[in-house]
Amino acid sequence: MAAERVVTRSTRLTGEQRTWCVYDWASSVFQISVLTVFLSLYLTSVAQADARASGQPCVSPLRDCAVSFLGFEVQAGSVFGFLLAASTTVQLLVLPITGAIADRAGNKRALLGGFAFIGATATAGLGLMSGTHWELGAILTMVASMGFYASFVVYSAYLPQIAGPDERDGVSSKGWAFGFLGGGLCLALNIGLIQLREFFGLSETDAIRMCFVICGLWWAAFTVIPLRGLREHREPPGHEHGVALISAGFHQLGRTLRRAMGYPLTLAFLAGFLVYIDGINTVAKMAALYGSQELALPVEALTTTILIVQFVAFGGGLAHGWLASRIGAKRTILVSLVIWVVVISAAYYVQAGHRLQFYAIALGIGLVIGGTPAISRALYSQLVPRGEEAEYFALYVLGERGTSWLGPLVFSLVADATGSFRPAILSLVAFLALGFVIIAILPVRRAIEAVGNPQPRVL
């Protein structure tokens, strides 16, 4: 087995670091094209069709347009938010054990590939959703989300193994930046297909369904590159296989959870992260719905806006890495959260039908949407014990997913109660403000010392 890699500070990526970044390029299409653009609007339209088939008028997706969701009657416009909350609940049962198994498995690449291909297949399967059968889309969304987040656990655990303490901000931010670039290019391809649908003999609905297939194929095809380029850096602590590996993973998880209580500062960072990232993710997932239903913007304006976000995010992600190398990861996160609060507050005042105002909000979001999680990932990698990266990144994703139902749930409840998405979007500022306070008072250097890791030059 290859020895642990010794790294020095460098602005150039190694070959393995470059192939690691490709997985961001591969998998970002799920978040960008699927979750952010097409799924929320298409799933809502299919749910509306189901409600109309049952005899409801559905003048608005939030009024007189109810469908049955997990035994409850909910408005079609709220289905997507409640689906995200339900999906997260399932992930809480699976993701914790994923990291423990990954740290004990002899081949992390196989786990990465397995989860990625499951997610990609389910994503392509969304192309089968049509008519009034939104339930099929709901099930496939849950499977694809599980594959995405489980693969993220394994993928992120490679970061402290392939990059030294002073490299991680740059490597992580480059990965996230290229993820937005790849996601933006795939989104542009999908938009081109929709615009040229008549040339291919497709209806708008058929074109959108084909976009899901393209996203699944993109994710699967580019995943092959990191699977070929990444390598194992340590001997696993065990040599179990099959059921024995799963059983050992559960025991390992129990030990990790007990030991994690001895690192309260690491857990404090997780607390702050899970609060502010919930607000950020909810903004990303609900942006298209907000622009469509509240601001009455046409689909082409929404897709143009989201394209703006992706390509600005490429530069924004690189800028966050540059800034972190000069003022440190903690201060960079705090600056980024302030920008988030300003942008979301401004979104509340965007006038219906005003594209330029919505584009301006997109520019602001693009500056921070990639950089905030990238630097958060890099900083967290400094706070985890050596040899237990996958387990602690499972806790990291668990922290994100464990409360990620709160943002969509609050958004949907406020929208359901007020009949407007404006107060719903403004309610997300509270998540960012609370996260800012927690990170601001956290002694990061003490947290790094507590887990026995070397200190980066700038923090």
C-alpha positions in Angstrom: 0.0 0.0 0.0 1.3 3.5 -0.8 2.8 5.5 2.1 1.1 8.5 3.5 1.8 11.5 1.2 4.1 14.3 2.4 3.2 17.6 0.9 4.5 21.1 0.9 2.8 24.4 0.2 2.3 24.9 -3.6 -0.1 26.9 -5.8 0.0 24.1 -8.4 -2.1 21.0 -8.2 -0.6 17.6 -8.3 -1.9 15.0 -10.7 -3.9 13.3 -8.0 -5.3 16.6 -6.7 -6.5 17.4 -10.2 -8.2 14.0 -10.6 -9.8 14.5 -7.2 -11.2 17.9 -8.4 -12.8 16.2 -11.4 -15.4 14.5 -9.1 -16.7 17.9 -8.2 -17.0 18.5 -12.0 -18.8 15.2 -12.4 -21.3 15.3 -9.5 -22.2 19.0 -9.4 -24.7 18.5 -12.2 -27.0 16.8 -9.7 -27.1 19.9 -7.5 -27.0 22.4 -10.3 -29.1 21.1 -13.1 -31.3 18.6 -11.2 -32.0 20.0 -7.7 -31.6 23.7 -8.5 -33.2 24.1 -11.9 -35.3 21.3 -13.4 -36.5 19.1 -10.6 -38.3 21.7 -8.4 -40.2 23.1 -11.4 -40.9 19.9 -13.2 -41.9 17.9 -10.0 -44.2 20.7 -9.0 -45.9 20.8 -12.5 -46.4 17.0 -12.4 -47.9 17.3 -8.8 -50.2 20.1 -10.1 -51.3 17.8 -12.9 -52.1 15.1 -10.3 -54.1 17.6 -8.2 -56.0 18.8 -11.3 -56.8 15.2 -12.2 -58.5 14.8 -8.9 -60.8 17.8 -9.7 -59.0 20.7 -7.9 -58.7 24.1 -9.7 -55.0 24.7 -9.0 -55.1 28.4 -9.8 -51.9 28.6 -7.7 -49.6 25.8 -6.7 -50.0 27.0 -3.1 -53.8 27.4 -3.1 -56.5 24.7 -3.8 -54.0 22.4 -5.3 -53.4 19.6 -2.7 -51.9 16.2 -3.2 -51.3 13.3 -0.8 -47.7 13.2 0.4 -46.7 10.5 3.0 -50.3 10.4 4.2 -50.7 14.2 4.5 -52.5 16.6 2.3 -50.0 19.3 1.1 -50.1 21.9 -1.6 -48.4 21.0 -4.9 -46.1 24.0 -4.6 -44.8 22.7 -1.2 -44.2 19.1 -2.3 -40.5 19.7 -3.3 -39.6 21.3 0.0 -41.3 18.5 2.0 -39.6 15.9 -0.3 -36.2 17.3 0.6 -37.0 17.1 4.3 -38.2 13.4 3.9 -35.1 12.5 1.9 -32.9 13.9 4.6 -34.5 11.7 7.2 -33.6 8.6 5.3 -30.0 9.8 4.8 -29.6 10.2 8.6 -30.0 6.4 8.9 -27.4 5.6 6.2 -24.7 8.3 6.1 -23.2 7.8 9.6 -22.2 4.2 8.9 -20.8 5.2 5.4 -17.8 6.9 6.9 -17.0 4.1 9.3 -17.1 1.5 6.6 -15.0 3.7 4.3 -12.2 4.0 6.9 -12.1 0.3 7.3 -12.5 -0.7 3.7 -9.4 -1.6 1.6 -10.6 0.3 -1.4 -12.3 3.6 -1.0 -12.4 4.1 -4.7 -14.9 1.2 -5.0 -17.2 2.9 -2.5 -16.9 6.2 -4.2 -17.7 4.6 -7.6 -20.5 2.5 -6.2 -22.3 5.5 -4.6 -21.7 7.7 -7.6 -23.1 5.2 -10.1 -26.2 4.6 -7.9 -26.8 8.3 -7.8 -26.2 8.8 -11.5 -28.5 5.9 -12.4 -31.4 7.2 -10.3 -30.8 10.7 -11.8 -31.1 9.3 -15.3 -34.2 7.5 -14.2 -36.0 10.7 -13.4 -36.5 10.9 -17.2 -39.3 8.3 -16.6 -41.4 10.7 -14.5 -44.3 12.0 -16.6 -48.1 12.7 -16.5 -49.3 12.6 -12.9 -46.7 10.2 -11.6 -44.7 12.6 -9.4 -44.3 9.8 -6.8 -41.8 8.0 -9.0 -39.8 11.2 -9.2 -39.9 11.5 -5.4 -38.5 8.0 -4.9 -35.8 8.4 -7.5 -34.8 11.8 -6.0 -34.3 10.2 -2.6 -32.1 7.4 -4.1 -30.1 9.9 -6.2 -29.6 12.2 -3.1 -28.4 9.3 -1.1 -25.9 8.3 -3.7 -24.7 12.0 -4.0 -24.2 12.6 -0.3 -22.7 9.2 0.5 -20.2 9.6 -2.3 -19.4 13.1 -1.0 -18.4 11.5 2.4 -15.8 9.2 0.7 -14.7 11.9 -1.7 -14.1 14.6 1.0 -12.2 12.1 3.2 -9.4 12.1 0.5 -8.7 15.8 1.0 -6.5 15.6 4.1 -4.7 12.7 2.5 -3.8 14.4 -0.8 -3.1 18.0 0.5 -1.1 19.4 3.4 -2.5 21.9 6.0 -1.5 25.0 3.9 -2.8 23.5 0.6 -6.3 22.5 1.6 -8.0 25.9 1.2 -6.7 26.1 -2.4 -7.4 22.5 -3.4 -10.9 22.5 -1.9 -11.8 25.8 -3.4 -10.5 24.7 -6.8 -12.5 21.5 -6.7 -15.7 23.5 -5.8 -14.9 26.1 -8.5 -14.5 23.5 -11.2 -17.6 21.8 -10.0 -19.6 24.9 -10.8 -17.8 25.3 -14.1 -18.7 21.7 -15.1 -22.2 22.0 -13.7 -22.6 25.3 -15.6 -21.5 23.7 -18.9 -23.8 20.8 -18.5 -26.7 23.2 -17.7 -25.9 25.1 -20.8 -26.0 21.9 -22.8 -29.4 21.1 -21.3 -30.7 24.6 -22.0 -29.5 24.3 -25.6 -31.5 21.0 -25.9 -34.6 22.7 -24.6 -34.2 25.6 -26.9 -33.7 23.3 -29.9 -36.3 20.8 -28.9 -38.4 21.3 -32.0 -35.4 20.5 -34.2 -35.1 17.1 -32.4 -38.9 16.6 -32.5 -39.3 16.9 -28.7 -41.9 18.6 -26.6 -40.8 20.8 -23.8 -41.7 18.1 -21.3 -39.8 15.5 -23.2 -36.8 17.8 -23.5 -36.7 18.3 -19.7 -37.0 14.5 -19.1 -34.0 14.1 -21.5 -32.0 16.6 -19.4 -32.3 14.3 -16.4 -30.8 11.5 -18.6 -28.0 13.7 -19.7 -27.2 14.7 -16.1 -27.0 11.0 -15.1 -24.7 10.1 -17.9 -22.5 13.2 -17.3 -22.1 12.2 -13.6 -21.3 8.6 -14.4 -18.9 9.3 -17.3 -16.7 11.9 -15.5 -16.6 9.8 -12.3 -14.4 7.3 -14.2 -11.5 9.9 -14.1 -11.1 10.2 -10.3 -11.6 6.4 -10.0 -8.6 5.9 -12.2 -6.5 8.7 -10.7 -7.0 8.4 -6.9 -5.0 5.9 -4.9 -5.1 4.4 -1.4 -2.9 6.1 1.1 -3.1 3.9 4.2 -3.6 0.3 5.1 -7.1 -0.1 6.5 -7.4 -0.9 10.2 -9.3 -4.1 9.4 -9.6 -6.6 6.6 -13.3 -7.4 6.8 -15.5 -7.9 3.8 -19.3 -8.1 3.2 -21.4 -8.4 6.3 -18.3 -8.5 8.6 -17.3 -5.1 7.2 -20.7 -3.6 7.8 -20.8 -5.0 11.4 -17.2 -3.7 12.1 -18.3 -0.3 10.6 -21.1 -0.1 13.2 -18.7 -0.8 16.0 -16.3 1.7 14.6 -19.0 4.3 14.4 -19.9 3.8 18.0 -16.2 4.3 19.1 -15.9 7.4 16.9 -19.1 9.0 18.3 -17.7 8.4 21.9 -14.3 9.9 21.0 -15.9 12.8 19.2 -17.3 14.0 22.5 -13.7 14.6 23.6 -13.3 17.2 20.8 -15.9 19.8 21.8 -14.4 22.5 19.5 -14.7 20.3 16.5 -18.3 19.7 17.4 -18.8 23.4 17.9 -17.6 24.1 14.3 -20.0 21.4 13.1 -22.8 23.2 14.9 -22.1 26.5 13.3 -21.6 24.9 9.9 -24.8 22.9 9.9 -26.8 26.1 10.7 -25.4 28.3 8.0 -25.1 25.7 5.3 -28.8 24.8 5.8 -29.7 28.4 4.9 -27.3 28.4 1.9 -28.6 25.1 0.5 -32.2 26.1 0.9 -31.6 29.3 -1.1 -30.0 27.3 -3.9 -32.7 24.7 -4.0 -35.7 27.2 -3.8 -34.3 30.0 -6.0 -36.0 28.7 -9.2 -39.3 28.3 -7.4 -39.0 31.8 -5.9 -38.3 33.3 -9.3 -41.0 31.4 -11.1 -43.9 31.6 -8.6 -43.2 34.9 -6.7 -41.5 37.0 -9.3 -43.4 35.6 -12.3 -40.2 35.2 -14.4 -40.3 33.0 -17.5 -38.2 29.8 -17.6 -35.6 31.3 -19.9 -34.9 34.1 -17.4 -34.5 31.6 -14.6 -32.1 29.4 -16.5 -30.1 32.4 -17.6 -29.9 33.5 -14.0 -28.7 30.1 -12.8 -26.1 30.0 -15.6 -24.9 33.4 -14.3 -24.5 31.9 -10.9 -22.5 28.9 -12.1 -19.9 30.8 -14.1 -19.6 33.6 -11.5 -19.2 30.9 -8.8 -16.2 29.5 -10.7 -14.4 32.8 -10.1 -15.9 33.2 -6.6 -14.6 29.8 -5.5 -11.1 30.7 -6.7 -11.4 34.1 -5.0 -12.3 32.4 -1.7 -9.2 30.2 -1.9 -7.0 33.3 -2.6 -8.6 35.2 0.2 -8.2 32.3 2.7 -4.5 32.1 1.9 -4.1 35.7 3.0 -6.6 36.2 5.9 -7.3 32.6 6.9 -10.2 30.2 6.5 -12.2 31.4 9.5 -12.2 35.1 8.5 -13.0 34.2 4.9 -16.1 32.2 6.0 -17.3 35.2 8.1 -16.9 37.6 5.2 -18.8 35.2 3.0 -21.6 34.9 5.4 -22.0 38.7 5.6 -22.3 38.8 1.8 -25.0 36.0 2.0 -27.1 38.0 4.5 -26.9 41.1 2.3 -27.8 39.2 -0.9 -30.8 37.3 0.6 -32.1 40.5 2.2 -32.0 42.2 -1.2 -33.8 39.3 -2.8 -36.8 40.1 -0.7 -37.2 43.5 -2.4 -36.8 42.3 -6.0 -39.9 43.4 -8.0 -42.0 40.9 -9.9 -41.0 40.6 -13.6 -37.7 42.6 -13.2 -35.1 40.4 -14.7 -32.1 42.8 -14.2 -32.8 42.9 -10.5 -32.9 39.2 -10.3 -29.7 38.9 -12.3 -28.0 41.3 -9.9 -29.0 39.0 -7.0 -27.6 36.1 -9.0 -24.2 37.9 -9.3 -24.1 38.2 -5.5 -25.0 34.6 -4.9 -22.4 33.4 -7.5 -19.7 35.2 -5.5 -20.2 33.1 -2.4 -22.2 30.0 -3.3 -19.1 27.9 -4.1 -16.6 29.5 -1.8 -18.4 29.2 1.5 -18.8 25.4 1.5 -15.3 24.9 -0.1 -13.5 26.8 2.6 -15.7 25.2 5.3 -14.7 21.8 4.0 -11.0 22.7 4.0 -11.2 24.1 7.6 -13.0 21.1 8.9 -10.3 18.8 7.4 -7.9 20.5 9.9 -10.2 19.6 12.8 -10.4 15.8 12.4 -8.1 13.1 13.8 -5.7 11.5 11.4 -6.8 8.1 10.1 -10.5 8.8 10.8 -11.2 11.3 8.0 -14.1 9.4 6.4 -15.9 8.9 9.7 -15.6 12.5 10.7 -16.7 13.6 7.2 -19.7 11.3 7.7 -20.5 13.4 10.8 -19.9 16.5 8.7 -22.4 15.4 6.1 -24.7 14.1 8.8 -24.5 17.5 10.5 -25.5 19.1 7.1 -28.2 16.6 6.3 -29.4 16.3 9.9 -30.7 19.8 10.0 -31.1 20.4 6.2 -34.7 19.6 6.6 -35.2 22.7 8.7 -34.5 25.2 5.9 -36.9 23.7 3.4 -39.4 23.0 6.1 -39.3 26.6 7.4 -39.4 27.9 3.9 -42.4 25.7 3.0 -44.3 26.4 6.2 -43.9 30.2 5.9 -44.9 30.0 2.2 -47.9 27.8 3.1 -49.0 30.1 5.9 -48.6 33.4 4.1 -49.3 32.5 0.5 -46.0 34.2 -0.5 -42.4 33.1 -1.0 -41.0 36.6 0.0 -41.2 36.1 3.8 -40.1 32.5 3.2 -36.9 33.6 1.6 -36.2 36.3 4.2 -36.6 33.8 7.0 -33.4 32.1 5.9 -31.3 35.1 7.1 -31.7 33.7 10.6 -29.7 30.6 9.7 -26.8 32.6 8.4 -26.7 35.1 11.3 -26.7 32.3 13.9 -24.0 30.4 12.1 -21.9 33.6 11.9 -22.0 34.1 15.6 -20.9 30.5 16.4 -17.9 30.5 14.0 -16.9 34.0 15.1 -16.4 32.9 18.7 -14.7 29.6 17.9 -11.0 29.3 18.8 -9.9 27.5 15.7 -6.2 27.1 16.5 -7.1 25.5 19.8 -9.4 23.1 18.0 -6.6 22.1 15.6 -4.2 21.5 18.4 -6.8 19.4 20.3 -6.9 16.8 17.5 -3.1 16.7 17.2 -2.9 18.2 13.7 -0.1 20.6 12.4 -1.1 24.2 12.3 -1.5 25.9 8.9 0.6 29.1 8.3 -2.5 31.3 8.0 -5.7 30.7 9.8 
